[in-house]
């Protein structure tokens, strides 16, 4: 398997931990390696090759950090990608969620 982990950060601290998981020797793992610091969402949401599969799964760590897991399918390559997002305490305390 190939794992890519990144933090989405404010100017002060990490807000979200995002993890992408796919097969180690695949076109999808090559794509993830080439992303560098570019957001994965830009690729997934702007490509007609990728669709998210329902349902999203709720995640919770032992330290009560909540998250979600989404399975994505590439229709061109028939490869899968799992994206996990963990919402860190700093996000809950921040003003990003205020309307």
PDB file as gemmi writes it, atoms N, CA and C in Angstrom:
CRYST1    1.000    1.000    1.000  90.00  90.00  90.00 P 1                      
ATOM      1  N   UNK A   1       0.826  -1.184   0.000  1.00  0.00           N  
ATOM      2  CA  UNK A   1       0.000   0.000   0.000  1.00  0.00           C  
ATOM      3  C   UNK A   1       0.868   1.244   0.000  1.00  0.00           C  
ATOM      4  N   UNK A   2       0.301   2.336  -0.501  1.00  0.00           N  
ATOM      5  CA  UNK A   2       0.960   3.636  -0.493  1.00  0.00           C  
ATOM      6  C   UNK A   2       0.099   4.579   0.342  1.00  0.00           C  
ATOM      7  N   UNK A   3       0.733   5.278   1.261  1.00  0.00           N  
ATOM      8  CA  UNK A   3       0.052   6.226   2.144  1.00  0.00           C  
ATOM      9  C   UNK A   3       0.624   7.622   1.906  1.00  0.00           C  
ATOM     10  N   UNK A   4      -0.239   8.602   1.847  1.00  0.00           N  
ATOM     11  CA  UNK A   4       0.179  10.007   1.802  1.00  0.00           C  
ATOM     12  C   UNK A   4      -0.540  10.715   2.936  1.00  0.00           C  
ATOM     13  N   UNK A   5       0.204  11.349   3.818  1.00  0.00           N  
ATOM     14  CA  UNK A   5      -0.392  12.091   4.930  1.00  0.00           C  
ATOM     15  C   UNK A   5       0.047  13.534   4.848  1.00  0.00           C  
ATOM     16  N   UNK A   6      -0.921  14.417   5.021  1.00  0.00           N  
ATOM     17  CA  UNK A   6      -0.623  15.849   5.045  1.00  0.00           C  
ATOM     18  C   UNK A   6      -1.457  16.508   6.132  1.00  0.00           C  
ATOM     19  N   UNK A   7      -0.992  17.633   6.589  1.00  0.00           N  
ATOM     20  CA  UNK A   7      -1.759  18.472   7.507  1.00  0.00           C  
ATOM     21  C   UNK A   7      -2.242  19.693   6.751  1.00  0.00           C  
ATOM     22  N   UNK A   8      -3.493  20.049   6.961  1.00  0.00           N  
ATOM     23  CA  UNK A   8      -4.019  21.319   6.485  1.00  0.00           C  
ATOM     24  C   UNK A   8      -3.904  22.254   7.674  1.00  0.00           C  
ATOM     25  N   UNK A   9      -3.184  23.353   7.499  1.00  0.00           N  
ATOM     26  CA  UNK A   9      -2.811  24.185   8.636  1.00  0.00           C  
ATOM     27  C   UNK A   9      -3.296  25.618   8.498  1.00  0.00           C  
ATOM     28  N   UNK A  10      -3.503  26.235   9.644  1.00  0.00           N  
ATOM     29  CA  UNK A  10      -3.663  27.685   9.694  1.00  0.00           C  
ATOM     30  C   UNK A  10      -2.256  28.257   9.802  1.00  0.00           C  
ATOM     31  N   UNK A  11      -2.155  29.536   9.995  1.00  0.00           N  
ATOM     32  CA  UNK A  11      -0.834  30.136  10.170  1.00  0.00           C  
ATOM     33  C   UNK A  11      -0.195  29.702  11.472  1.00  0.00           C  
ATOM     34  N   UNK A  12      -1.000  29.120  12.372  1.00  0.00           N  
ATOM     35  CA  UNK A  12      -0.514  28.809  13.715  1.00  0.00           C  
ATOM     36  C   UNK A  12      -0.342  27.313  13.967  1.00  0.00           C  
ATOM     37  N   UNK A  13      -1.340  26.498  13.551  1.00  0.00           N  
ATOM     38  CA  UNK A  13      -1.285  25.080  13.910  1.00  0.00           C  
ATOM     39  C   UNK A  13      -2.103  24.223  12.941  1.00  0.00           C  
ATOM     40  N   UNK A  14      -1.872  22.904  12.952  1.00  0.00           N  
ATOM     41  CA  UNK A  14      -2.634  21.996  12.082  1.00  0.00           C  
ATOM     42  C   UNK A  14      -4.114  21.965  12.472  1.00  0.00           C  
ATOM     43  N   UNK A  15      -4.982  21.935  11.442  1.00  0.00           N  
ATOM     44  CA  UNK A  15      -6.418  21.884  11.658  1.00  0.00           C  
ATOM     45  C   UNK A  15      -7.016  20.537  11.253  1.00  0.00           C  
ATOM     46  N   UNK A  16      -6.474  19.935  10.204  1.00  0.00           N  
ATOM     47  CA  UNK A  16      -6.980  18.664   9.683  1.00  0.00           C  
ATOM     48  C   UNK A  16      -5.794  17.795   9.301  1.00  0.00           C  
ATOM     49  N   UNK A  17      -5.867  16.515   9.654  1.00  0.00           N  
ATOM     50  CA  UNK A  17      -4.911  15.526   9.166  1.00  0.00           C  
ATOM     51  C   UNK A  17      -5.618  14.743   8.075  1.00  0.00           C  
ATOM     52  N   UNK A  18      -5.058  14.721   6.877  1.00  0.00           N  
ATOM     53  CA  UNK A  18      -5.645  13.983   5.757  1.00  0.00           C  
ATOM     54  C   UNK A  18      -4.699  12.861   5.351  1.00  0.00           C  
ATOM     55  N   UNK A  19      -5.274  11.682   5.156  1.00  0.00           N  
ATOM     56  CA  UNK A  19      -4.497  10.497   4.777  1.00  0.00           C  
ATOM     57  C   UNK A  19      -5.146   9.893   3.535  1.00  0.00           C  
ATOM     58  N   UNK A  20      -4.326   9.598   2.521  1.00  0.00           N  
ATOM     59  CA  UNK A  20      -4.783   8.933   1.309  1.00  0.00           C  
ATOM     60  C   UNK A  20      -4.115   7.565   1.244  1.00  0.00           C  
ATOM     61  N   UNK A  21      -4.904   6.543   0.894  1.00  0.00           N  
ATOM     62  CA  UNK A  21      -4.400   5.170   0.876  1.00  0.00           C  
ATOM     63  C   UNK A  21      -4.790   4.518  -0.444  1.00  0.00           C  
ATOM     64  N   UNK A  22      -3.798   3.908  -1.114  1.00  0.00           N  
ATOM     65  CA  UNK A  22      -4.060   3.179  -2.354  1.00  0.00           C  
ATOM     66  C   UNK A  22      -3.025   2.065  -2.487  1.00  0.00           C  
ATOM     67  N   UNK A  23      -3.133   1.297  -3.556  1.00  0.00           N  
ATOM     68  CA  UNK A  23      -2.154   0.238  -3.789  1.00  0.00           C  
ATOM     69  C   UNK A  23      -0.792   0.839  -4.090  1.00  0.00           C  
ATOM     70  N   UNK A  24       0.267   0.158  -3.652  1.00  0.00           N  
ATOM     71  CA  UNK A  24       1.615   0.699  -3.768  1.00  0.00           C  
ATOM     72  C   UNK A  24       2.121   0.851  -5.183  1.00  0.00           C  
ATOM     73  N   UNK A  25       1.809  -0.098  -6.026  1.00  0.00           N  
ATOM     74  CA  UNK A  25       2.259  -0.031  -7.423  1.00  0.00           C  
ATOM     75  C   UNK A  25       1.041   0.171  -8.307  1.00  0.00           C  
ATOM     76  N   UNK A  26       0.685   1.443  -8.478  1.00  0.00           N  
ATOM     77  CA  UNK A  26      -0.520   1.756  -9.247  1.00  0.00           C  
ATOM     78  C   UNK A  26      -0.384   3.148  -9.851  1.00  0.00           C  
ATOM     79  N   UNK A  27      -1.236   3.435 -10.815  1.00  0.00           N  
ATOM     80  CA  UNK A  27      -1.257   4.775 -11.392  1.00  0.00           C  
ATOM     81  C   UNK A  27      -1.684   5.798 -10.338  1.00  0.00           C  
ATOM     82  N   UNK A  28      -2.552   5.364  -9.427  1.00  0.00           N  
ATOM     83  CA  UNK A  28      -3.015   6.267  -8.376  1.00  0.00           C  
ATOM     84  C   UNK A  28      -1.884   6.629  -7.419  1.00  0.00           C  
ATOM     85  N   UNK A  29      -1.051   5.660  -7.037  1.00  0.00           N  
ATOM     86  CA  UNK A  29       0.082   5.980  -6.158  1.00  0.00           C  
ATOM     87  C   UNK A  29       1.069   6.900  -6.867  1.00  0.00           C  
ATOM     88  N   UNK A  30       1.269   6.695  -8.169  1.00  0.00           N  
ATOM     89  CA  UNK A  30       2.137   7.599  -8.941  1.00  0.00           C  
ATOM     90  C   UNK A  30       1.577   9.016  -8.924  1.00  0.00           C  
ATOM     91  N   UNK A  31       0.252   9.133  -9.096  1.00  0.00           N  
ATOM     92  CA  UNK A  31      -0.407  10.437  -9.085  1.00  0.00           C  
ATOM     93  C   UNK A  31      -0.216  11.115  -7.730  1.00  0.00           C  
ATOM     94  N   UNK A  32      -0.381  10.358  -6.643  1.00  0.00           N  
ATOM     95  CA  UNK A  32      -0.226  10.927  -5.307  1.00  0.00           C  
ATOM     96  C   UNK A  32       1.208  11.404  -5.073  1.00  0.00           C  
ATOM     97  N   UNK A  33       2.181  10.634  -5.551  1.00  0.00           N  
ATOM     98  CA  UNK A  33       3.585  11.039  -5.400  1.00  0.00           C  
ATOM     99  C   UNK A  33       3.860  12.354  -6.125  1.00  0.00           C  
ATOM    100  N   UNK A  34       3.225  12.555  -7.267  1.00  0.00           N  
ATOM    101  CA  UNK A  34       3.469  13.747  -8.079  1.00  0.00           C  
ATOM    102  C   UNK A  34       2.765  14.991  -7.541  1.00  0.00           C  
ATOM    103  N   UNK A  35       1.814  14.814  -6.624  1.00  0.00           N  
ATOM    104  CA  UNK A  35       1.077  15.959  -6.097  1.00  0.00           C  
ATOM    105  C   UNK A  35       1.947  16.923  -5.302  1.00  0.00           C  
ATOM    106  N   UNK A  36       2.948  16.393  -4.614  1.00  0.00           N  
ATOM    107  CA  UNK A  36       3.757  17.245  -3.749  1.00  0.00           C  
ATOM    108  C   UNK A  36       2.880  17.894  -2.698  1.00  0.00           C  
ATOM    109  N   UNK A  37       2.883  19.214  -2.627  1.00  0.00           N  
ATOM    110  CA  UNK A  37       2.063  19.921  -1.644  1.00  0.00           C  
ATOM    111  C   UNK A  37       0.724  20.397  -2.230  1.00  0.00           C  
ATOM    112  N   UNK A  38       0.438  20.034  -3.475  1.00  0.00           N  
ATOM    113  CA  UNK A  38      -0.845  20.406  -4.087  1.00  0.00           C  
ATOM    114  C   UNK A  38      -1.980  19.632  -3.435  1.00  0.00           C  
ATOM    115  N   UNK A  39      -3.142  20.249  -3.292  1.00  0.00           N  
ATOM    116  CA  UNK A  39      -4.271  19.571  -2.648  1.00  0.00           C  
ATOM    117  C   UNK A  39      -4.845  18.452  -3.508  1.00  0.00           C  
ATOM    118  N   UNK A  40      -5.104  17.327  -2.880  1.00  0.00           N  
ATOM    119  CA  UNK A  40      -5.726  16.187  -3.555  1.00  0.00           C  
ATOM    120  C   UNK A  40      -7.130  16.536  -4.026  1.00  0.00           C  
ATOM    121  N   UNK A  41      -7.852  17.339  -3.261  1.00  0.00           N  
ATOM    122  CA  UNK A  41      -9.218  17.709  -3.617  1.00  0.00           C  
ATOM    123  C   UNK A  41      -9.313  18.371  -4.981  1.00  0.00           C  
ATOM    124  N   UNK A  42      -8.323  19.156  -5.344  1.00  0.00           N  
ATOM    125  CA  UNK A  42      -8.325  19.804  -6.654  1.00  0.00           C  
ATOM    126  C   UNK A  42      -8.392  18.757  -7.758  1.00  0.00           C  
ATOM    127  N   UNK A  43      -7.634  17.703  -7.600  1.00  0.00           N  
ATOM    128  CA  UNK A  43      -7.631  16.631  -8.597  1.00  0.00           C  
ATOM    129  C   UNK A  43      -8.948  15.853  -8.576  1.00  0.00           C  
ATOM    130  N   UNK A  44      -9.398  15.445  -7.397  1.00  0.00           N  
ATOM    131  CA  UNK A  44     -10.592  14.602  -7.304  1.00  0.00           C  
ATOM    132  C   UNK A  44     -11.855  15.321  -7.773  1.00  0.00           C  
ATOM    133  N   UNK A  45     -12.003  16.587  -7.398  1.00  0.00           N  
ATOM    134  CA  UNK A  45     -13.230  17.305  -7.716  1.00  0.00           C  
ATOM    135  C   UNK A  45     -13.238  17.915  -9.115  1.00  0.00           C  
ATOM    136  N   UNK A  46     -12.072  18.018  -9.759  1.00  0.00           N  
ATOM    137  CA  UNK A  46     -12.002  18.602 -11.100  1.00  0.00           C  
ATOM    138  C   UNK A  46     -11.811  17.570 -12.196  1.00  0.00           C  
ATOM    139  N   UNK A  47     -11.808  16.309 -11.861  1.00  0.00           N  
ATOM    140  CA  UNK A  47     -11.614  15.244 -12.842  1.00  0.00           C  
ATOM    141  C   UNK A  47     -12.893  14.433 -12.988  1.00  0.00           C  
ATOM    142  N   UNK A  48     -13.246  14.123 -14.212  1.00  0.00           N  
ATOM    143  CA  UNK A  48     -14.407  13.262 -14.447  1.00  0.00           C  
ATOM    144  C   UNK A  48     -14.069  11.790 -14.237  1.00  0.00           C  
ATOM    145  N   UNK A  49     -12.786  11.474 -14.033  1.00  0.00           N  
ATOM    146  CA  UNK A  49     -12.366  10.086 -13.813  1.00  0.00           C  
ATOM    147  C   UNK A  49     -12.732   9.577 -12.424  1.00  0.00           C  
ATOM    148  N   UNK A  50     -12.862  10.473 -11.446  1.00  0.00           N  
ATOM    149  CA  UNK A  50     -13.044  10.074 -10.052  1.00  0.00           C  
ATOM    150  C   UNK A  50     -14.467  10.319  -9.570  1.00  0.00           C  
ATOM    151  N   UNK A  51     -15.020   9.330  -8.879  1.00  0.00           N  
ATOM    152  CA  UNK A  51     -16.320   9.468  -8.212  1.00  0.00           C  
ATOM    153  C   UNK A  51     -16.203   8.924  -6.799  1.00  0.00           C  
ATOM    154  N   UNK A  52     -16.858   9.596  -5.857  1.00  0.00           N  
ATOM    155  CA  UNK A  52     -16.887   9.075  -4.491  1.00  0.00           C  
ATOM    156  C   UNK A  52     -17.993   8.036  -4.389  1.00  0.00           C  
ATOM    157  N   UNK A  53     -17.725   7.013  -3.604  1.00  0.00           N  
ATOM    158  CA  UNK A  53     -18.677   5.922  -3.401  1.00  0.00           C  
ATOM    159  C   UNK A  53     -19.337   6.117  -2.038  1.00  0.00           C  
ATOM    160  N   UNK A  54     -20.609   5.877  -1.975  1.00  0.00           N  
ATOM    161  CA  UNK A  54     -21.338   6.020  -0.704  1.00  0.00           C  
ATOM    162  C   UNK A  54     -21.231   4.735   0.084  1.00  0.00           C  
ATOM    163  N   UNK A  55     -21.416   4.760   1.347  1.00  0.00           N  
ATOM    164  CA  UNK A  55     -21.521   5.934   2.212  1.00  0.00           C  
ATOM    165  C   UNK A  55     -20.150   6.323   2.745  1.00  0.00           C  
ATOM    166  N   UNK A  56     -20.060   7.534   3.270  1.00  0.00           N  
ATOM    167  CA  UNK A  56     -18.859   7.934   4.009  1.00  0.00           C  
ATOM    168  C   UNK A  56     -18.913   7.256   5.361  1.00  0.00           C  
ATOM    169  N   UNK A  57     -17.764   6.883   5.859  1.00  0.00           N  
ATOM    170  CA  UNK A  57     -17.692   6.245   7.170  1.00  0.00           C  
ATOM    171  C   UNK A  57     -17.223   7.249   8.211  1.00  0.00           C  
ATOM    172  N   UNK A  58     -17.854   7.226   9.355  1.00  0.00           N  
ATOM    173  CA  UNK A  58     -17.441   8.066  10.484  1.00  0.00           C  
ATOM    174  C   UNK A  58     -16.261   7.400  11.165  1.00  0.00           C  
ATOM    175  N   UNK A  59     -15.255   8.180  11.514  1.00  0.00           N  
ATOM    176  CA  UNK A  59     -14.067   7.683  12.204  1.00  0.00           C  
ATOM    177  C   UNK A  59     -13.930   8.401  13.540  1.00  0.00           C  
ATOM    178  N   UNK A  60     -13.354   7.717  14.504  1.00  0.00           N  
ATOM    179  CA  UNK A  60     -13.039   8.339  15.791  1.00  0.00           C  
ATOM    180  C   UNK A  60     -11.802   7.660  16.354  1.00  0.00           C  
ATOM    181  N   UNK A  61     -10.834   8.462  16.791  1.00  0.00           N  
ATOM    182  CA  UNK A  61      -9.619   7.920  17.376  1.00  0.00           C  
ATOM    183  C   UNK A  61      -9.833   7.639  18.863  1.00  0.00           C  
ATOM    184  N   UNK A  62      -8.867   6.978  19.465  1.00  0.00           N  
ATOM    185  CA  UNK A  62      -8.940   6.706  20.900  1.00  0.00           C  
ATOM    186  C   UNK A  62      -8.956   7.986  21.725  1.00  0.00           C  
ATOM    187  N   UNK A  63      -8.408   9.054  21.168  1.00  0.00           N  
ATOM    188  CA  UNK A  63      -8.394  10.332  21.892  1.00  0.00           C  
ATOM    189  C   UNK A  63      -9.571  11.225  21.489  1.00  0.00           C  
ATOM    190  N   UNK A  64     -10.625  10.608  20.940  1.00  0.00           N  
ATOM    191  CA  UNK A  64     -11.880  11.293  20.587  1.00  0.00           C  
ATOM    192  C   UNK A  64     -11.726  12.366  19.508  1.00  0.00           C  
ATOM    193  N   UNK A  65     -10.778  12.167  18.611  1.00  0.00           N  
ATOM    194  CA  UNK A  65     -10.677  13.026  17.430  1.00  0.00           C  
ATOM    195  C   UNK A  65     -11.557  12.398  16.358  1.00  0.00           C  
ATOM    196  N   UNK A  66     -12.474  13.192  15.827  1.00  0.00           N  
ATOM    197  CA  UNK A  66     -13.433  12.676  14.862  1.00  0.00           C  
ATOM    198  C   UNK A  66     -12.936  12.880  13.444  1.00  0.00           C  
ATOM    199  N   UNK A  67     -13.431  12.025  12.568  1.00  0.00           N  
ATOM    200  CA  UNK A  67     -13.062  12.137  11.168  1.00  0.00           C  
ATOM    201  C   UNK A  67     -14.053  11.407  10.288  1.00  0.00           C  
ATOM    202  N   UNK A  68     -13.675  11.296   9.020  1.00  0.00           N  
ATOM    203  CA  UNK A  68     -14.498  10.563   8.067  1.00  0.00           C  
ATOM    204  C   UNK A  68     -13.591   9.894   7.047  1.00  0.00           C  
ATOM    205  N   UNK A  69     -14.109   8.852   6.439  1.00  0.00           N  
ATOM    206  CA  UNK A  69     -13.385   8.110   5.420  1.00  0.00           C  
ATOM    207  C   UNK A  69     -14.266   8.026   4.183  1.00  0.00           C  
ATOM    208  N   UNK A  70     -13.682   8.357   3.036  1.00  0.00           N  
ATOM    209  CA  UNK A  70     -14.413   8.318   1.775  1.00  0.00           C  
ATOM    210  C   UNK A  70     -13.661   7.428   0.794  1.00  0.00           C  
ATOM    211  N   UNK A  71     -14.388   6.528   0.152  1.00  0.00           N  
ATOM    212  CA  UNK A  71     -13.819   5.663  -0.885  1.00  0.00           C  
ATOM    213  C   UNK A  71     -14.060   6.307  -2.241  1.00  0.00           C  
ATOM    214  N   UNK A  72     -13.000   6.450  -3.027  1.00  0.00           N  
ATOM    215  CA  UNK A  72     -13.084   7.018  -4.369  1.00  0.00           C  
ATOM    216  C   UNK A  72     -12.732   5.944  -5.387  1.00  0.00           C  
ATOM    217  N   UNK A  73     -13.374   5.981  -6.537  1.00  0.00           N  
ATOM    218  CA  UNK A  73     -13.120   5.020  -7.611  1.00  0.00           C  
ATOM    219  C   UNK A  73     -12.767   5.777  -8.884  1.00  0.00           C  
ATOM    220  N   UNK A  74     -11.684   5.350  -9.536  1.00  0.00           N  
ATOM    221  CA  UNK A  74     -11.290   5.932 -10.812  1.00  0.00           C  
ATOM    222  C   UNK A  74     -11.872   5.062 -11.922  1.00  0.00           C  
ATOM    223  N   UNK A  75     -12.759   5.628 -12.721  1.00  0.00           N  
ATOM    224  CA  UNK A  75     -13.439   4.862 -13.767  1.00  0.00           C  
ATOM    225  C   UNK A  75     -12.532   4.540 -14.948  1.00  0.00           C  
ATOM    226  N   UNK A  76     -11.517   5.348 -15.155  1.00  0.00           N  
ATOM    227  CA  UNK A  76     -10.596   5.107 -16.272  1.00  0.00           C  
ATOM    228  C   UNK A  76      -9.642   3.950 -15.965  1.00  0.00           C  
ATOM    229  N   UNK A  77      -9.087   3.930 -14.745  1.00  0.00           N  
ATOM    230  CA  UNK A  77      -8.089   2.913 -14.388  1.00  0.00           C  
ATOM    231  C   UNK A  77      -8.668   1.781 -13.543  1.00  0.00           C  
ATOM    232  N   UNK A  78      -9.898   1.958 -13.053  1.00  0.00           N  
ATOM    233  CA  UNK A  78     -10.556   1.001 -12.149  1.00  0.00           C  
ATOM    234  C   UNK A  78      -9.772   0.823 -10.842  1.00  0.00           C  
ATOM    235  N   UNK A  79      -9.092   1.883 -10.414  1.00  0.00           N  
ATOM    236  CA  UNK A  79      -8.343   1.853  -9.154  1.00  0.00           C  
ATOM    237  C   UNK A  79      -9.123   2.575  -8.072  1.00  0.00           C  
ATOM    238  N   UNK A  80      -8.842   2.183  -6.833  1.00  0.00           N  
ATOM    239  CA  UNK A  80      -9.517   2.765  -5.671  1.00  0.00           C  
ATOM    240  C   UNK A  80      -8.562   3.636  -4.870  1.00  0.00           C  
ATOM    241  N   UNK A  81      -9.168   4.567  -4.142  1.00  0.00           N  
ATOM    242  CA  UNK A  81      -8.430   5.455  -3.262  1.00  0.00           C  
ATOM    243  C   UNK A  81      -9.300   5.698  -2.035  1.00  0.00           C  
ATOM    244  N   UNK A  82      -8.720   5.538  -0.858  1.00  0.00           N  
ATOM    245  CA  UNK A  82      -9.426   5.850   0.384  1.00  0.00           C  
ATOM    246  C   UNK A  82      -8.834   7.139   0.935  1.00  0.00           C  
ATOM    247  N   UNK A  83      -9.702   8.094   1.232  1.00  0.00           N  
ATOM    248  CA  UNK A  83      -9.268   9.374   1.807  1.00  0.00           C  
ATOM    249  C   UNK A  83      -9.871   9.486   3.200  1.00  0.00           C  
ATOM    250  N   UNK A  84      -9.001   9.628   4.187  1.00  0.00           N  
ATOM    251  CA  UNK A  84      -9.431   9.797   5.574  1.00  0.00           C  
ATOM    252  C   UNK A  84      -9.066  11.209   6.014  1.00  0.00           C  
ATOM    253  N   UNK A  85     -10.009  11.863   6.682  1.00  0.00           N  
ATOM    254  CA  UNK A  85      -9.782  13.211   7.190  1.00  0.00           C  
ATOM    255  C   UNK A  85     -10.102  13.209   8.678  1.00  0.00           C  
ATOM    256  N   UNK A  86      -9.163  13.713   9.481  1.00  0.00           N  
ATOM    257  CA  UNK A  86      -9.347  13.811  10.926  1.00  0.00           C  
ATOM    258  C   UNK A  86      -9.366  15.284  11.306  1.00  0.00           C  
ATOM    259  N   UNK A  87     -10.436  15.707  11.969  1.00  0.00           N  
ATOM    260  CA  UNK A  87     -10.645  17.106  12.323  1.00  0.00           C  
ATOM    261  C   UNK A  87     -10.043  17.358  13.704  1.00  0.00           C  
ATOM    262  N   UNK A  88      -8.931  18.045  13.717  1.00  0.00           N  
ATOM    263  CA  UNK A  88      -8.137  18.233  14.928  1.00  0.00           C  
ATOM    264  C   UNK A  88      -8.774  19.270  15.853  1.00  0.00           C  
ATOM    265  N   UNK A  89      -8.465  19.200  17.149  1.00  0.00           N  
ATOM    266  CA  UNK A  89      -9.073  20.121  18.122  1.00  0.00           C  
ATOM    267  C   UNK A  89      -8.919  21.594  17.759  1.00  0.00           C  
ATOM    268  N   UNK A  90      -7.838  21.971  17.118  1.00  0.00           N  
ATOM    269  CA  UNK A  90      -7.633  23.379  16.749  1.00  0.00           C  
ATOM    270  C   UNK A  90      -8.709  23.852  15.774  1.00  0.00           C  
ATOM    271  N   UNK A  91      -9.228  22.959  14.935  1.00  0.00           N  
ATOM    272  CA  UNK A  91     -10.290  23.343  14.002  1.00  0.00           C  
ATOM    273  C   UNK A  91     -11.572  23.675  14.752  1.00  0.00           C  
ATOM    274  N   UNK A  92     -11.876  22.881  15.762  1.00  0.00           N  
ATOM    275  CA  UNK A  92     -13.077  23.106  16.554  1.00  0.00           C  
ATOM    276  C   UNK A  92     -12.982  24.436  17.320  1.00  0.00           C  
ATOM    277  N   UNK A  93     -11.780  24.752  17.800  1.00  0.00           N  
ATOM    278  CA  UNK A  93     -11.583  25.997  18.570  1.00  0.00           C  
ATOM    279  C   UNK A  93     -11.476  27.222  17.676  1.00  0.00           C  
ATOM    280  N   UNK A  94     -11.240  27.037  16.376  1.00  0.00           N  
ATOM    281  CA  UNK A  94     -10.977  28.174  15.497  1.00  0.00           C  
ATOM    282  C   UNK A  94     -12.259  28.884  15.085  1.00  0.00           C  
ATOM    283  N   UNK A  95     -12.080  30.033  14.451  1.00  0.00           N  
ATOM    284  CA  UNK A  95     -13.236  30.779  13.945  1.00  0.00           C  
ATOM    285  C   UNK A  95     -13.564  30.412  12.499  1.00  0.00           C  
ATOM    286  N   UNK A  96     -12.913  29.361  11.951  1.00  0.00           N  
ATOM    287  CA  UNK A  96     -13.193  28.909  10.587  1.00  0.00           C  
ATOM    288  C   UNK A  96     -14.615  28.376  10.457  1.00  0.00           C  
ATOM    289  N   UNK A  97     -15.178  27.885  11.565  1.00  0.00           N  
ATOM    290  CA  UNK A  97     -16.499  27.276  11.521  1.00  0.00           C  
ATOM    291  C   UNK A  97     -17.615  28.272  11.811  1.00  0.00           C  
ATOM    292  N   UNK A  98     -17.273  29.499  12.204  1.00  0.00           N  
ATOM    293  CA  UNK A  98     -18.289  30.502  12.482  1.00  0.00           C  
ATOM    294  C   UNK A  98     -18.888  31.024  11.171  1.00  0.00           C  
ATOM    295  N   UNK A  99     -20.230  31.148  11.123  1.00  0.00           N  
ATOM    296  CA  UNK A  99     -20.864  31.643   9.884  1.00  0.00           C  
ATOM    297  C   UNK A  99     -20.607  33.116   9.660  1.00  0.00           C  
TER     298      UNK A  99                                                      
END                                                                             
